[in-house]
Amino acid sequence: MEELKSLEELTKMDKKHSLMGAVCGSIPNLEAMHKYLSHEKLNRAVPDEIKGQFNVARNMALYSYFFYALAPEVHLKTYTIIEHALRLRANPSKRFMLKSLIELAVRENWVTDAGFRHIENPVPDNQWCKSMVKAIPSLRNSQAHGSNMLVGDCLHHISVCADFVNQLFPDETNT
C-alpha cells in the first residue's frame, strides 16, 4: 500500500525501482530519463491541446523516478492522449468509442506499423496496428477502472504515444 512520502524521501529515487531493477536488470537514472524524454517530440502540426497533455505525460514519466506509482498513470495518460488526438483527427459527427477510432485510423492508414520506431521490420499489412484495435482499449480500461499492476517501464509508452500522434498529424519537421 502506498503511503504519503516524508519530506526527506521526496527527492530520492523511489525504492521500488531498486526492487524492479533486481528483476529487470536495470535501475533508472534521472539524467538519462530526462535526456530520453527530451528527445520525444511532437510534430508542429499536432494541436497545442495535445502537445500540452503530452508534456504533462512526459513530466509524469520523469517524476515516476521519485514516485514509482506514477508509471501506470503515465500509461493511462498516453491512452487518453491517443484517444483525444484521434477524436480531433477524425472530427466525427457522432461520438466514437476508442476502439472505433483506432479501427478508423488503421483502415484509413493514418497509422501504420512503419510509423512506429520500435518496430524493426514493419510489414505492409500493419499487423501491429491492427492488434492495437483491441489492445489499447483493453489496457486503457484496465488502468482507468483500477489496477494494481506493476509496470517496469513508462518511457516506451511515451515513445509509442509520440509516434501514434505524429502519424495522425504529420509534417516535415518535429518541434
C-alpha positions as CSV (number, residue, x, y, z in Angstrom):
1,M,0.0,0.0,0.0
2,E,1.3,3.5,-0.9
3,E,1.8,6.0,1.9
4,L,2.5,9.7,1.9
5,K,6.2,10.2,1.5
6,S,8.2,12.1,4.1
7,L,9.8,15.3,3.1
8,E,13.2,13.6,3.2
9,E,12.1,11.0,0.7
10,L,10.5,13.3,-1.9
11,T,13.7,14.0,-3.8
12,K,15.1,10.4,-3.6
13,M,14.6,7.6,-6.1
14,D,11.6,5.5,-5.2
15,K,12.8,2.3,-3.6
16,K,10.5,0.2,-5.8
17,H,12.9,1.0,-8.7
18,S,15.6,-0.9,-6.9
19,L,13.3,-3.9,-6.4
20,M,12.2,-3.9,-10.0
21,G,15.8,-3.4,-11.0
22,A,16.7,-6.7,-9.3
23,V,14.1,-8.4,-11.6
24,C,14.5,-6.4,-14.8
25,G,18.3,-5.8,-14.6
26,S,18.3,-2.0,-14.7
27,I,17.7,0.8,-12.3
28,P,16.6,4.2,-13.8
29,N,18.9,7.2,-13.9
30,L,17.2,10.6,-13.6
31,E,19.5,12.3,-16.1
32,A,19.1,9.5,-18.6
33,M,15.3,9.6,-18.2
34,H,15.3,13.4,-18.7
35,K,17.5,13.1,-21.8
36,Y,15.3,10.3,-23.2
37,L,12.1,12.3,-22.6
38,S,13.6,15.5,-24.0
39,H,14.0,13.7,-27.4
40,E,10.4,12.7,-27.5
41,K,8.7,15.5,-29.5
42,L,5.5,16.0,-31.4
43,N,5.2,17.5,-34.9
44,R,4.3,21.1,-35.4
45,A,1.0,20.1,-36.9
46,V,-0.1,18.5,-33.7
47,P,-2.7,20.7,-32.0
48,D,-1.5,22.6,-28.9
49,E,-4.0,20.9,-26.6
50,I,-2.4,17.6,-27.4
51,K,1.1,18.9,-27.1
52,G,0.2,20.3,-23.7
53,Q,-1.1,17.0,-22.4
54,F,1.8,15.2,-24.0
55,N,4.1,17.4,-21.9
56,V,2.1,16.5,-18.8
57,A,2.7,12.8,-19.6
58,R,6.5,13.4,-20.1
59,N,6.7,15.2,-16.8
60,M,4.7,12.5,-15.1
61,A,7.2,9.9,-16.5
62,L,10.1,12.0,-15.2
63,Y,8.6,12.2,-11.8
64,S,8.0,8.5,-11.7
65,Y,11.7,8.3,-10.8
66,F,10.7,9.8,-7.4
67,F,7.3,8.1,-7.2
68,Y,7.1,4.7,-8.9
69,A,3.3,4.6,-8.7
70,L,3.1,7.3,-11.4
71,A,4.3,4.9,-14.0
72,P,0.9,3.2,-14.5
73,E,-0.7,6.7,-14.5
74,V,1.6,7.6,-17.4
75,H,0.3,4.6,-19.3
76,L,-3.3,5.8,-18.8
77,K,-2.3,9.3,-19.7
78,T,-0.8,8.1,-23.0
79,Y,-4.0,6.2,-23.9
80,T,-6.1,9.3,-23.2
81,I,-3.8,11.5,-25.3
82,I,-4.1,9.0,-28.2
83,E,-7.9,9.0,-27.9
84,H,-8.1,12.8,-27.8
85,A,-5.8,13.1,-30.8
86,L,-7.9,10.5,-32.7
87,R,-11.1,12.5,-31.9
88,L,-9.5,15.7,-33.2
89,R,-8.2,13.9,-36.4
90,A,-11.4,12.1,-37.1
91,N,-13.7,15.0,-36.2
92,P,-16.7,12.6,-36.1
93,S,-20.2,13.9,-36.3
94,K,-21.1,11.4,-33.5
95,R,-19.1,10.2,-30.5
96,F,-17.0,7.2,-31.4
97,M,-15.6,4.9,-28.8
98,L,-11.8,4.4,-28.7
99,K,-11.9,1.1,-30.5
100,S,-13.8,2.6,-33.4
101,L,-11.4,5.5,-33.6
102,I,-8.4,3.2,-33.8
103,E,-10.2,1.0,-36.4
104,L,-10.8,4.1,-38.4
105,A,-7.1,5.2,-38.1
106,V,-5.9,1.8,-39.2
107,R,-8.4,1.5,-42.1
108,E,-7.5,5.0,-43.4
109,N,-3.8,4.3,-42.9
110,W,-3.4,7.3,-40.6
111,V,-1.2,5.0,-38.6
112,T,1.0,2.2,-40.0
113,D,3.5,-0.2,-38.5
114,A,6.2,1.7,-40.4
115,G,5.5,4.8,-38.3
116,F,6.5,3.2,-35.0
117,R,10.2,3.4,-34.3
118,H,10.2,0.3,-32.1
119,I,9.1,-2.0,-35.0
120,E,12.3,-3.1,-36.6
121,N,10.8,-4.8,-39.7
122,P,7.3,-3.4,-40.3
123,V,5.1,-5.4,-42.7
124,P,2.7,-3.8,-45.1
125,D,-0.4,-5.5,-43.6
126,N,0.1,-3.4,-40.4
127,Q,-0.4,-6.3,-38.0
128,W,0.8,-4.4,-35.0
129,C,-1.5,-1.5,-35.7
130,K,-4.4,-4.0,-36.2
131,S,-3.6,-5.5,-32.8
132,M,-3.9,-2.1,-31.2
133,V,-7.6,-2.0,-32.0
134,K,-8.2,-4.4,-29.1
135,A,-5.1,-3.9,-27.1
136,I,-5.3,-0.1,-26.4
137,P,-8.9,0.0,-25.2
138,S,-8.3,-3.1,-23.1
139,L,-5.2,-1.6,-21.5
140,R,-6.8,1.8,-21.1
141,N,-9.8,0.2,-19.4
142,S,-7.7,-1.9,-17.0
143,Q,-5.9,1.3,-15.9
144,A,-9.0,3.5,-15.8
145,H,-11.1,1.1,-13.8
146,G,-8.5,0.2,-11.2
147,S,-5.4,-2.0,-11.4
148,N,-2.5,-2.8,-9.1
149,M,-0.4,-4.0,-12.0
150,L,3.3,-3.3,-11.6
151,V,4.9,-1.8,-14.7
152,G,8.6,-1.8,-15.4
153,D,8.6,1.0,-18.0
154,C,6.6,4.1,-18.8
155,L,9.1,5.7,-21.2
156,H,8.3,3.3,-24.0
157,H,4.6,4.4,-23.7
158,I,5.7,8.0,-24.2
159,S,7.6,7.0,-27.4
160,V,4.7,5.0,-28.8
161,C,2.3,7.8,-28.0
162,A,4.5,10.3,-29.8
163,D,4.8,8.0,-32.8
164,F,1.0,7.5,-32.9
165,V,0.1,11.2,-32.6
166,N,2.8,12.3,-35.1
167,Q,1.3,9.9,-37.6
168,L,-2.1,11.4,-37.1
169,F,-0.7,15.0,-37.6
170,P,2.2,14.6,-40.0
171,D,4.5,17.4,-41.0
172,E,8.1,17.5,-42.3
173,T,9.8,18.7,-39.1
174,N,9.5,18.0,-35.4
175,T,9.3,20.7,-32.8
